Amino acid sequence: MRKEKILICYNEPASIYENYLGKSSAKPEEKVDLSEKDFLNQISNIKKTLKKEFESVNILSIGKDIPQVITKLKKFSPDIIFNFVEAVDGNSNYESYLAGIFELLQLEYTGNKALTLGNCLNKTRTKQVLQSFGIRTPNYQLIHFKKKIDEKEFKLNFPVILKLTREDASIGISEFSVAYDFKSMNKHLNFLFENFKQDVLIEEYIKGREINAAILGNKLLPLSEITFKNLPDDLPKIVTYEAKWSAGSVYYKNTIPVCPAKVDEKTRKKIERMALDAYYAMDCRDYVRVDFRLSKNNTPYVIEVNPNPDISPDSGFVRSAAAAGITYEELLYTLAEYAIKRNGDDNRTAFETQEAVANSY
């Protein structure tokens, strides 16, 4: 048994909005972030898995009493933290803040650094960084909270998709997110403003296949595809919040993952190159999923960079790992090993990291 002390940190589910998927929330549980609720079911299994390899494994639930959190972190004094914190009291912005606290306390942790988490959570900033590196991403327009937009000043081509700028796990993405005209777009924009109180990113909708590229360490795993062929024709072919977290919904039942994805060699190489470019551009580490949409002529567009993606046993990242011959236990041990081997002075830039990896081949 290994002697390193591990502390699993996670956040308890919290209310995220008063209306659920465009409908009034009649039930209290419908106001809870189901992505966080789903993860609670996995915590004990992760602990059991790590206990097979490590002698000391504890769990800490992160709440909004930060001084108490810091006291507990100092008390546990772990060698590494398994960082599964995605929000605090329902606020996704605090995901990066908590990682920053780990860094200030000089506690090593799994997954991406605070700066990367913050940059990737902000979808507009992500697109700006990607574009500065010459990485293709759909045209977009940022609409600030409660700002009215003039149809004459709107520059994007329809259809468009509306996304919250500072959320992950597909929060805010529903069947109403794709708009085919200005009127329906404006209606959903006002809904998002009312319920989420934040800026909205409007993006030209790429109508085509959705491909996920998972990266473990600096290694690309087999590509995965989300298929929509059984989804009713009147619903947009997108991965909604329901598709990920609401078992029994039409989206959950009819968004089918396929791994490895059936992609021609030329397109596969383009996607893999762009995924690695995005990984380095956003200064990622440990594990990341880069999401793509393919246009009709198979041109790939990066639509999302997801640091610390979901790694529950039935998640897309774990599915890609399995396709590469990596078991769930091996995945958890690998993430632990990355953190253990870091010397606490990981200040290399994205360019230096890329050069080091390139020289290792």
N, C-alpha and C positions, 0 to 999 in steps of 0.2 A: 504493500500500500504506500502511496506517495504521501509525503508529509505536508505539502503545501496546503494552507488553509484557504478554502474557497467560500465566498459569500455571494449568494444569488440575490440580486436586487431587482425588484419589479414594482410596478404601481398598481394599486387596486382600481377596479373600474369606477368611472365617475360619469355623471350626467354630461352629455355633450350638446344636446339641443332639445328645444321644447317640441318641435315637430319632427316626426320620424319619417324620413324618406318621402317628404312632400305631403304627409298626412298628419293630422292632429294626433298627439301622443295620448292615447286613452289609458295606457298602462304604464306604471312607473318603470318597469323593466325595459320599456322601449326607449327610455331616455338614457340608458346606459350604453356605453361604447361596447358593442359586442365583440370587437377585436380584442379588447382587454379582458372581457369576461371569458372568452374562449381560452385565453392564455392561462387563466387561473387553473384550468383543468390540467394543464401540462406541467405546472411547477413541481408538484410532488414527483412526477415521473422523471423530470430532469434531475432532481436531487437524488433519486434512487440510482439513476444511471451514473452520476458522478461519484456516488458513494462506493461504487464498485472499484474505482481507481484511486480515489482520494479519501484519506482518513477523516478529514474535517470538512464538512459541507453544511453551511447554515443558510437560512433564508431571511431576508429583511424586506418588509413591505414599506415602500416609500410613500409618505404622506406629505401634507403641506407644512407640517411643523419641522422646518429645515434645521433649526438648532438641535432638536431632538434626533434628527437623522444623523447629523454630524457627530453627536455624542455616541450614538450606537455604532457608527462606522469606526470610531476610535476604539470603542470597547471591543468590537470583533477583531479589529486589526488584521484583516485578511491579507494573504499574499496576493490574491487576485480577486477581482469582482467580476462575476458574470452579469453583465449589464443588460437587463431586459426592460429598463425604464423607458417608456414611450411618451409619458406625460405625467404631470402632477396635478391632481384635482381637475382632470379633464383638459388642462392646458398643455398642448403639444410643444409650445415654445420652451417649456421647462425641461424637455428631454435633453437639450444641449447644456442647459444650466447645471443639471445633475452631473453630467460627465465632467463639466468644468470644476465642480466641487471635488470629484474624485481626483482630478489632476492637482488641485490646490493642496489636497491632503496627501499628495504623492502616493496615491493608491493606484496600482495598475489595474486595468479593466479590459474586458473583451470588447471587440467591435471597434467602431469608428470613433475618432477623436471629436471633442466638443465642437470645434470649428466646422468640421465636415458635417456633423449632424445638423448644426444650425443652418449652414449654407444649403444643404439638400432639402431641408424642411421648407425653405423659402423657394417656391417653384420659380418665381421670377428671377431670383438671383441665380438659381441653377441654370436657367436658360441663358442668362447673360454670360456666365462662365463658359458654358458649352459653346456658345457662338464665338466667344473670344478665342477658343481653341480650334475654330473651324469645324465643329461637330454639328451635323445637321439636326435641327429640331423644328417643329412646326412654327409658322408665323403666329404671333400672339399680340395681345393688347392687355395691359394691366388696367383694371378699373378700381380706383380707390373707394373705400367704404362709403356708401351712400351717395357717391357721385353720380349725377345723371349724365347719360351719354346722348349726344346728338347723332341721329341716324346719318346725317350728312358727313359727320366726322369719323364715322366707323369705317375702318379701312380693310377689315378682314373679309375673306370670301366665305360664304355659307356653303355647307353646314359648319357650325362651330361647336366646341365643347367648353363648358364652364367648369372651372376648378377652383376650390379654395386655395389661397396662396400658402397657407401655413398649416396644412393638415396632411397626414399620411393615412395608410390603411384604407384608402378609398372613401374616407369620411366626406360626405357631401356629394358623392357621385351616385346618381340614380338614373332612372329611365328618362328623367326630364333634363338631364345634363346636356344632351345634344339638341341644339336648336337649329331649325332650318330657315328661320326668318327673324327679322329684327324684333317683331312683337313678342314671339315666344321666348327669345333670348332675354329681352328686357324683363319679362314676367319672372323667369327663373332667377335672373340676377337679383331682383328685389327680394325674392324668397331667401336666397343665400345671405343677403345683407341682413335681413330681419332675424334670421335664426342663428347665424354664426358670427355676426358683428366683425367682419374682417374683409380685406381686399379680395377681389376675385380676378383670376387669370382667365381670359378668354382666348382660345387657341383654335386655329383652323383644324377641323376634324379630318384625320386621315382615315378614309374608309378602306380598310384592308385587314390583313392578318395581324394578330398581336403575338409578338415573340418576346420571350424573357431570356436574358443572358445572365446566368449566375456565375459569380466569381468568388472563389475560396482562396484566401491568401492572394497570390498573383496568378492563380490557375483558373482558366475558363472551364466550366463544367458543361456538359451537353446542353444545347439549346432546348427550350421548352416552348410550346405553343398553347394558347388558350383558344379553343375552337368554339364557334357560335352556331354551328349548322342546325342545331335543333331548337334554337331560340325562335320564338314567334316573329314573323316578318315585321310586325309593327313596333318591335322594340329595337333600340339601337344596339349594335354589336360592340358593347363595351364591358369592362369588368367593373361592375358597380359594387357598392358597399354590401348589398344583399348577396351578390355573387360570391363574395369572400366569407361572409359571416352569418348569413341568415339561412340556415338549413331548412329546406322545404320550399323556399321561394322559387319562382320560375327561373330567376337568374342563377341561383345556386345549382339547380338541377340541370341547367342547359348551357353552362359555360364549362366545357370539358377540357381538362389539360391533357396534352399529348407530349410525352418526352421519351426519346429524343424527337425533336420537331423534324418534319420532313421538309427540308429546305435545300435547294440546289447549292452546289459547291461555291459558286461565285457569290451568291447572296449570303451564304453562311460566313464566308471569309470577311465580307463587308461588315456584317453584324458584329462578328467577334472583334474585328479591329476597332470599330466604333465603341464597343463596350469597354475595351481596355483603355481607349483614349479617354472616355468619360470617367472611368475609374481613377486614372491619374490626374485628369483635369480637376476633379473634385477632391483630390488628395485623400482617397479612400484607403482603408486597410481591413484586413481580416475577412469580412464577408459582405457582399453587396449584390444586389440584383438590378440590372439595367433593363428597362422595358422599352420595347420598340413597337412601332406600327409600320407595316409595309404598304407602300402605295400600290396602285394597280400594275405599275411596271417594276415592282419589287425593290423600289428605292426605300432604304430604311431611314426612319426618323426616330431619334431618342425622345420619348415622351416622359420618362421619369428615371431618376437615379435614386435607388432605395438602399441607403446604408442600414445595417442591422435589420434586414428583412425578417419576416416571420420564419421561425425554424421549428414550428410544431411538426409532429411526425407526418401530417398529411399536407404540408405546405409545398409550394412550388420549388423553393430552394432545396428542401430535403429530397424532393423527387429528382431534381437534377443531380444531386450528390449521389443518390442511389444508382442513377444511370451511369455514373462514373465508377461504380463499385465501392462507394463509401457508405458504410452503415451509419445509422443514427448515433450510435455510441462513438464511432470513430469521428464523426463530425463534431460532437461536443468535446471530445478529448483534444481534437485538433485546435479548436478555438481556445481552449484552456492553455494549450502549449504555446500558441502565439503570444498570449499575454505573459506567460511565465518567462518566456525567452526575451521579452523586451527589457531593456536595461533602464527604462524610465527616462531616457533622454532621446526619445524618438522625434527629433526635430528636422528630419530630412524633408526637403520640399518634394512636391509631386514629380518634378523633373529629375531630382537625384534618385528618388525611388525607382522611377522608370528606367533610368540608366543602370542602376544596380541590378534590376531584374533582367534587363536585356543582356547584360554581361554574364548572367548566370547560365544562359543557354549555350 
